[in-house]
Amino acid sequence: MPGIDECLREAMSLPGARGAALVDWTSGLALGTAGDSPVGDHETTAAETAELARAAAEYESFAPGANGPPALPPGPSAGRSATRPVAAAPPAPPPPALPAAATALREPPVEDVIVTTRTGYHVLRFVGTTFDSSVFLHLWLDRSTGNLALARLRLRELAEKLVLA
């Protein structure tokens, strides 16, 4: 299982890769970087991409239920008079228990975010961890030589194998 440096080296081996980073989206700090930065400074890029990642992970439009239970739709009593009795709905069955392996890894609310520009692609892949963290891999690809589909697949594999200690 690769650590941060090996993971970033593998990301940089993708066709068209210009830069890569592992970023904590809570603090906006780069935990590791490789290659170039679109603005010439990896810390600035980390802070800016963290804002985008935070918005995607926290806004209900992108990650329903990420900030608590989803809002319930109006029930059968919606629009009825307050004087008419309404039968209570039967309680919902409890959710099925998850296997121990599934509960050991904390899955982020969003898989990835892709931003396309005239000259490149930015792929932010959220990383599931066994501790309460909020990190993502950021890969910057050249648009003319990069392969967005391949980058998404490889970043998913890298995120699954990444070991954070």
C-alpha angles and dihedrals in degrees: 000000000000127000125219098281095048091045092053091046090054091048090052090054090067116107111270096009111158101169143350137194142173107225135188103222094199095061100020091232124141110236090191138353140194134183124000133335122229090232098034095253123081094202092056091047091048092052093047096046090046089060090054093046092048091052092049093047098044106037113093091222091067102030110030111202094012092121099044135304117339119256111269118240117241110285129228090280094064110126095009125126116265090232095062114086117234123205114239116248116246114259115268116251115255115265115262115267115258120232115257091250092057094050093048092068119061106219117211117237093242128044101206145333123219125198119186123200131179091266106027155006127247115202119189111191116189115224123220113220139185091236130055100275139135111213135145139185115240117202121184113201132189107242096220097050104023127096110216096192093050091046092054092050094047094045089053090053092046092048091052093050098040115118116208115189 
